[in-house]
Amino acid sequence: MAGITNGQFCSKMSIYGFDVLTIGGYNADQNAINAGLKIIERGRPEFNITENELYNHIEEEIKLIKSHNNYNGQVSVNLRSSSPKPIIEISKIKELDIIEINAHCRQPELIESRCGQALLENPEILYDFVSKVVKHCKKKVSVKIRANVVGVDDITIAKAINDAGADYIHVDAMKPGYDCADFGVIKSIKSSVDLFIIGNNSIRDVESARQMFSSGADGISVARAAINGTLPFDLSGV
Ligand SMILES: Cc1cc2nc3c(=O)[nH]c(=O)nc-3n(C[C@H](O)[C@H](O)[C@H](O)COP(=O)(O)O)c2cc1C
């Protein structure tokens, strides 16, 4: 979560049994940085780090998480960019395990800058983007998408990500108008691709986590339920 999930935040999460902790989203190219500045102006939290400082900043944040005694898992970084180049550059950070391409954020400023959810508009462009990252980076590659975006075919997008050689598809299974995930979209993606599916949205207790797994997710992720600093459930029970 932009402006929130930094190394310090994730270190606090290290006691809850997560296999992966994700920092970011960070704005990785000048287009995304400019969009982030506009978002800050209207009062929404964002990480405000220059392009030159980003590599070292992320490296330090990862070291902070990995130096935490309670944590033996992996660290992922969620990046917004209109081109693959800065993502490939940041993937060179030695301590980093997973690089996550953000094709998810829907703030208008980011979409206008051809970042985040804008990457879902054209499956061929997304395929090309993900292929370049996969080809040039030696880390595992995750792509975070938002489901049920008007005009976007989730299965076509999932297949493009699969064919491009990504390791994970991280699906915010948002169901507009509902306070729960769209488990049907997870089932459909599961039957269409071989990717490791990280199911996300509205996981707030053991029941919602189990439902996500029984819909076909191979893993789950939790965002808003983590913001309070105390998850209301024990992951070992899932
Ligand atoms: C304040 C805030 C900032 C967020 N920033 C990001 C981001 O930078 N990158 C991203 O992929 N998702 C971002 N998200 C989305 C969450 O990671 C997650 O996909 C969404 O909140 C649904 O999951 P949840 O129901 O567990 O919160 C953000 C969510 C919130 C509430």
Ligand as a Chemical Component Dictionary entry (heavy atoms), coordinates in Angstrom:
data_LIG
# 
_chem_comp.id                   LIG 
_chem_comp.type                 NON-POLYMER 
_chem_comp.pdbx_formal_charge   0 
_chem_comp.three_letter_code    LIG 
# 
loop_
_chem_comp_atom.comp_id 
_chem_comp_atom.atom_id 
_chem_comp_atom.alt_atom_id 
_chem_comp_atom.type_symbol 
_chem_comp_atom.charge 
_chem_comp_atom.model_Cartn_x 
_chem_comp_atom.model_Cartn_y 
_chem_comp_atom.model_Cartn_z 
_chem_comp_atom.pdbx_ordinal 
LIG C1  C1  C 0 -4.189 3.081  1.111  1  
LIG C2  C2  C 0 -3.984 1.979  0.118  2  
LIG C3  C3  C 0 -2.903 2.039  -0.755 3  
LIG C4  C4  C 0 -2.705 1.016  -1.696 4  
LIG N1  N1  N 0 -1.612 1.073  -2.510 5  
LIG C5  C5  C 0 -1.369 0.044  -3.366 6  
LIG C6  C6  C 0 -0.201 0.039  -4.187 7  
LIG O1  O1  O 0 0.593  0.981  -4.152 8  
LIG N2  N2  N 0 0.001  -1.028 -4.984 9  
LIG C7  C7  C 0 -0.882 -2.084 -5.055 10 
LIG O2  O2  O 0 -0.640 -3.044 -5.804 11 
LIG N3  N3  N 0 -1.994 -2.100 -4.306 12 
LIG C8  C8  C 0 -2.258 -1.067 -3.466 13 
LIG N4  N4  N 0 -3.376 -1.086 -2.689 14 
LIG C9  C9  C 0 -4.350 -2.198 -2.843 15 
LIG C10 C10 C 0 -4.148 -3.305 -1.810 16 
LIG O3  O3  O 0 -2.835 -3.852 -1.913 17 
LIG C11 C11 C 0 -5.168 -4.421 -2.022 18 
LIG O4  O4  O 0 -5.043 -4.939 -3.322 19 
LIG C12 C12 C 0 -6.614 -3.937 -1.823 20 
LIG O5  O5  O 0 -6.707 -3.056 -0.704 21 
LIG C13 C13 C 0 -7.568 -5.134 -1.622 22 
LIG O6  O6  O 0 -7.071 -5.995 -0.622 23 
LIG P1  P1  P 0 -7.589 -5.934 0.920  24 
LIG O7  O7  O 0 -9.064 -6.141 0.863  25 
LIG O8  O8  O 0 -6.829 -7.004 1.639  26 
LIG O9  O9  O 0 -7.276 -4.552 1.441  27 
LIG C14 C14 C 0 -3.610 -0.076 -1.757 28 
LIG C15 C15 C 0 -4.689 -0.123 -0.872 29 
LIG C16 C16 C 0 -4.886 0.882  0.054  30 
LIG C17 C17 C 0 -6.063 0.793  0.996  31 
# 
loop_
_chem_comp_bond.comp_id 
_chem_comp_bond.atom_id_1 
_chem_comp_bond.atom_id_2 
_chem_comp_bond.value_order 
_chem_comp_bond.pdbx_ordinal 
LIG C1  C2  SING 1  
LIG C2  C3  SING 2  
LIG C2  C16 DOUB 3  
LIG C3  C4  DOUB 4  
LIG C4  N1  SING 5  
LIG C4  C14 SING 6  
LIG N1  C5  DOUB 7  
LIG C5  C6  SING 8  
LIG C5  C8  SING 9  
LIG C6  O1  DOUB 10 
LIG C6  N2  SING 11 
LIG N2  C7  SING 12 
LIG C7  O2  DOUB 13 
LIG C7  N3  SING 14 
LIG N3  C8  DOUB 15 
LIG C8  N4  SING 16 
LIG N4  C9  SING 17 
LIG N4  C14 SING 18 
LIG C9  C10 SING 19 
LIG C10 O3  SING 20 
LIG C10 C11 SING 21 
LIG C11 O4  SING 22 
LIG C11 C12 SING 23 
LIG C12 O5  SING 24 
LIG C12 C13 SING 25 
LIG C13 O6  SING 26 
LIG O6  P1  SING 27 
LIG P1  O7  DOUB 28 
LIG P1  O8  SING 29 
LIG P1  O9  SING 30 
LIG C14 C15 DOUB 31 
LIG C15 C16 SING 32 
LIG C16 C17 SING 33 
# 
